[in-house]
Amino acid sequence: MKLFKNLLESVKPHFEEGGKLEKLYPVYDGFATFLFVPGHTTHSGAHVRDGIDLKRTMITVVLALVPALLFGMWNVGHFHYMALGEQVGFWDKFMFGAIKVLPMVVVSYAVGLGIEFAFCVIKKHQINEGYLVTGMLIPLIMPVDIPLWMVALSVVFAVVLGKEVFGGTGMNILNPALTARAFAFFAYPSYMSGDKVWINTSTEAGQSVVDGYSGATALGDLAVTGSTSFAPIDMFIGTIPGCIGETSVIAILIGAAILLFTGIGSWRIMLSALLGGVVMGLIFNWVSTLGGLSPEQQGFMGVPYWQHLIMGGFAFGIVFMATDPVSAAQTKRGKWIYGFLVGLFCIMIRVFNPAYPEGVMMAILFMNVMAPLIDHYVIEANVKKRKKRLQVNVKTA
């Protein structure tokens, strides 16, 4: 690493004030601080010595996403060959998935970071590190067969209209990755829903899909038939169709453990979202016993509450999306309320709107908008308590 440090130091004068490339200093600073701890110091206000900065925090989140990414690659290959009726080994499945998924990751980072660098040069400020995580999240919440140009357009929408117009990282009110997915979902619904977008079945030889094979997700099955053919153990392991990184609860739990161990992810939001999902699931389980429901309604409401937690993107959403420190609630009590409502609304949307069975995206985006209001009332309640306590102390003095 000393070689890279010496190289960066040697070219630094060209990017500093008066150098030939001074306008590109934010680009240089972004790469330098990504590789090494920044040499910046605080000149006013509080001074806190810490071995971690925002880039190191973001890299930790990216590492927590790696298990979901790796499993997603294998799962893409697994269902590809299953649909074609071919028996191949682990590495063949993994390599096929990697060939399909990695270009999406490259496009996401190339387009997103390109826009970030452009805004930094224009506004003359340091590079925002938030896209290190967003760039990985966007491919993981997309179906495998979405065209790369749609991924690029979704990234542009998320970065420019979802973040930069609000002032960049730390100022956005919506989760950028979910903003990208929402754009793709509503702009190109045929590529984001149905039973043909979750599994790649194209081959050079032009083989056809096995007769009777369905590429519908577990939630898609419930929405259409009122039941699902996938066993709970398959949902937990992740051997089901779905978005690239959302299927394996085991991989997501490994990522959650990393976030909680490092103190980066909010356990309050994760736990409260889990509780919200359980409460809503139990309510619907009770309603399903009353009778008078259609088969579709009976199917969704009758799903065991614990099974909702391992279906679709629920686990991925509450671990990596709802816990976004920028768009989530900031106060401790606010995090409990925010997370609980995320879980509750997710299950509610699934059941009440069979045409849109995956409710995690809309639930989190809605609560992103409500998070400042939640924090406002939590703070106001604390202020009122302190005022009452002060009045009592004054009277007794």
Secondary structure, DSSP 4 states (H G I P E B T S, - for coil): -HHHHHHHHHHHHHHSTTSTTGGGHHHHHHHHHHHS-------SS-----S--HHHHHHHHHHHHHHHHHHHHHHHHHHHHHHTT----HHHHHHHHHHHHHHHHHHHHHHHHHHHHHHHHHHT-PPPTTHHHHHHHHHHTS-TTS-HHHHHHHHHIIIIITTGGGTSTTT-SS-HHHHHHHHHHHHSGGGTSSSSSSS----TT-PPPPTT-----HHHHHHHHSS-SS-HHHHHHT-S-SSTTTS-HHHHHHHHHHHHHTT-S-HHHHHHHHHHHHHHHHHHHHHHTS----HHHHHHHTS-HHHHTTSTTHHHIIIIITT-TTTS--SHHHHHHHHHHHHHHHHHHHHH-TTS---HHHHHHHHHHHHHHHHHHHHHHHHHHHHHHHHHHHHH-
